Structures are given as C-alpha cells and as structure tokens.
Amino acid sequence: MDNEISNVKHDGRSPKEKYVHSVFESIAGKYDMMNDILSFRRHKAWRKFTMNRMNMRQGDTAIDLCCGTCDWTISMAKASGTGEIVGLDFSEGMLEVGRGKVAKEGLQDHIRLVQGNAMSLPFADNQFDYATIGFGLRNVPDYMQVLREMKRVVKPGGMVVCLELSKPTWQPFKFLYYFYFEKLLPLLGKMFAKRYEQYKWLPESLKLFPGREELAEAFRQTGLQEVQAFSLTGGIAALHIGIKENLDV
C-alpha cells in the first residue's frame, strides 16, 4: 500500500485541542530527543514490555492512535510482518518526522499514516486486531470517547492497549517524581528544545487524568473485558489492556 496522509479539517476544535495541536506541532522536530532525555530512555523499555504483553502474530493488523513520530507503529509493523498497520495523529509535523522514520526502515508499503482525530476514527467497525495509544490519551478532550472508538474499530476478541504516564502513589518517590515532573522537566525542555511553556503543559496534562486503577475502571465502563493494568517504573507509567467481547465464544 502507498504511504498515505489524508487531510483533516480542524474547524470546530475545542480550545484544548487547538492548544495541544500547537504544542506538538512546535516540538515535533525535537520530540524523540526529548523523550529520551525526559524519561531517561525508559520509554523504550516500557514499549518493549508492552509489545511482549501484546504478543502480536504474523499478519495481525493494528491502528496506532496519536502515533506521533511512529516508534510504536514501526515496532508493530515489524512484529506483524504482513498485516496492515495504520498510524493516526492530528499533527502533520509529527507525522512528517514519522514518515521519514518509516521510509528509513523500508516500511512504506506496510504502514499507512493518516492525519485524523482520535475521537472520530475514519474506519469501519471490527477492522483491526489491535488498537493502541501511547502517551496520547491524557491529551485528548474526552478519553472515554477515544476508548469507545478504539473498542469500536477492533475485531471481536481484539485488544485495546494504552501506554501512558501515570501517578506514583508511594513516598518518598512520589514527592521526587512530582518535583522533577513539575519543576525540572519544563527547564529541560527550555534548555534542550528551546520550549518552556510546551513542556510545562506535560505535567499539567497529567493532573486531571485518572490514575492507574481509575483508568482500569474506565476500560471496564467502556465494556472491555479481561482488563489488566501494569505499573511501570514505580508508577511513572502504566500499561492498560482490555479485550473486546468475542460473541462467537
């Protein structure tokens, strides 16, 4: 298949959508470098753990929401081998970086990139074996709507997967984490990416986002079954997995 970027209209977006879009457009070129710096490269280990839990098979299909610069999209394409992998993001700047990485890996015919809205996916029901979202669910206007859309587009028996920053609960690590996340992280963004306000947004985006157990309950409320929640690196991040009911079983 051809690597495809479809157009999307941004009219009618909420103030949060507009602001988040501007943040990611402005940091796209430094996004990968800053991920390594700010997470001490732990995001790679978190994604490896997630891929092991997903246990993709040859020919499996997937849609990766808020795919950013496509690291997870590429990992799934390599694991699937022959199945269609779609990466969707609302930021053309992030997709442009991802497009270059996809080409470097020689996966242009295996990965399709789409500019679109995670809350209204332009895909049919029951289309993919997996629907994933990495470090993007806390940035959407309505995370329950995104979870409903993810459930809608996966096949019966398919898997909905969310890898996201979370909230440590035990002291003194909790105090140290929040000090780093709220005070030092924006300064590192200013130092390395010449962006302060944009990286100040990251801790702000986590404040109103549910913790690990609350997000697991949100998965259940969406109707997903066999929900699993994994705490990663002392609760800095969390992996959530849910299965769409298979009516044939």
ChimeraX attribute file (.defattr): number of C-alpha atoms within 10 A of each C-alpha:
attribute: neighborCount
match mode: 1-to-1
recipient: residues
	/A:1	10
	/A:2	11
	/A:3	16
	/A:4	16
	/A:5	18
	/A:6	10
	/A:7	11
	/A:8	11
	/A:9	10
	/A:10	13
	/A:11	7
	/A:12	8
	/A:13	12
	/A:14	11
	/A:15	10
	/A:16	12
	/A:17	17
	/A:18	13
	/A:19	14
	/A:20	21
	/A:21	19
	/A:22	14
	/A:23	18
	/A:24	19
	/A:25	17
	/A:26	17
	/A:27	19
	/A:28	21
	/A:29	16
	/A:30	17
	/A:31	18
	/A:32	14
	/A:33	13
	/A:34	20
	/A:35	14
	/A:36	13
	/A:37	15
	/A:38	17
	/A:39	12
	/A:40	10
	/A:41	13
	/A:42	17
	/A:43	20
	/A:44	15
	/A:45	12
	/A:46	17
	/A:47	17
	/A:48	14
	/A:49	13
	/A:50	20
	/A:51	16
	/A:52	9
	/A:53	12
	/A:54	15
	/A:55	9
	/A:56	19
	/A:57	14
	/A:58	12
	/A:59	15
	/A:60	18
	/A:61	24
	/A:62	28
	/A:63	29
	/A:64	26
	/A:65	30
	/A:66	26
	/A:67	28
	/A:68	29
	/A:69	25
	/A:70	27
	/A:71	16
	/A:72	22
	/A:73	27
	/A:74	23
	/A:75	13
	/A:76	27
	/A:77	24
	/A:78	17
	/A:79	16
	/A:80	20
	/A:81	17
	/A:82	15
	/A:83	20
	/A:84	20
	/A:85	29
	/A:86	25
	/A:87	28
	/A:88	27
	/A:89	24
	/A:90	25
	/A:91	24
	/A:92	20
	/A:93	20
	/A:94	24
	/A:95	25
	/A:96	18
	/A:97	18
	/A:98	22
	/A:99	23
	/A:100	14
	/A:101	17
	/A:102	24
	/A:103	13
	/A:104	10
	/A:105	11
	/A:106	11
	/A:107	20
	/A:108	18
	/A:109	15
	/A:110	20
	/A:111	27
	/A:112	22
	/A:113	26
	/A:114	23
	/A:115	21
	/A:116	23
	/A:117	20
	/A:118	25
	/A:119	18
	/A:120	12
	/A:121	17
	/A:122	13
	/A:123	13
	/A:124	10
	/A:125	15
	/A:126	16
	/A:127	17
	/A:128	25
	/A:129	24
	/A:130	26
	/A:131	26
	/A:132	24
	/A:133	25
	/A:134	22
	/A:135	18
	/A:136	19
	/A:137	22
	/A:138	20
	/A:139	18
	/A:140	18
	/A:141	17
	/A:142	12
	/A:143	19
	/A:144	17
	/A:145	15
	/A:146	21
	/A:147	25
	/A:148	18
	/A:149	20
	/A:150	30
	/A:151	28
	/A:152	20
	/A:153	24
	/A:154	25
	/A:155	20
	/A:156	20
	/A:157	19
	/A:158	24
	/A:159	25
	/A:160	29
	/A:161	27
	/A:162	24
	/A:163	23
	/A:164	21
	/A:165	25
	/A:166	23
	/A:167	20
	/A:168	23
	/A:169	14
	/A:170	10
	/A:171	9
	/A:172	9
	/A:173	14
	/A:174	16
	/A:175	13
	/A:176	11
	/A:177	18
	/A:178	16
	/A:179	12
	/A:180	15
	/A:181	19
	/A:182	16
	/A:183	13
	/A:184	16
	/A:185	22
	/A:186	23
	/A:187	19
	/A:188	17
	/A:189	21
	/A:190	16
	/A:191	11
	/A:192	13
	/A:193	19
	/A:194	15
	/A:195	18
	/A:196	16
	/A:197	13
	/A:198	19
	/A:199	23
	/A:200	19
	/A:201	16
	/A:202	19
	/A:203	17
	/A:204	13
	/A:205	14
	/A:206	17
	/A:207	12
	/A:208	9
	/A:209	17
	/A:210	16
	/A:211	18
	/A:212	23
	/A:213	15
	/A:214	11
	/A:215	20
	/A:216	20
	/A:217	15
	/A:218	17
	/A:219	27
	/A:220	15
	/A:221	13
	/A:222	18
	/A:223	16
	/A:224	23
	/A:225	18
	/A:226	12
	/A:227	19
	/A:228	14
	/A:229	18
	/A:230	16
	/A:231	17
	/A:232	20
	/A:233	12
	/A:234	15
	/A:235	20
	/A:236	19
	/A:237	21
	/A:238	25
	/A:239	25
	/A:240	21
	/A:241	22
	/A:242	23
	/A:243	23
	/A:244	25
	/A:245	17
	/A:246	11
	/A:247	7
	/A:248	6
	/A:249	6
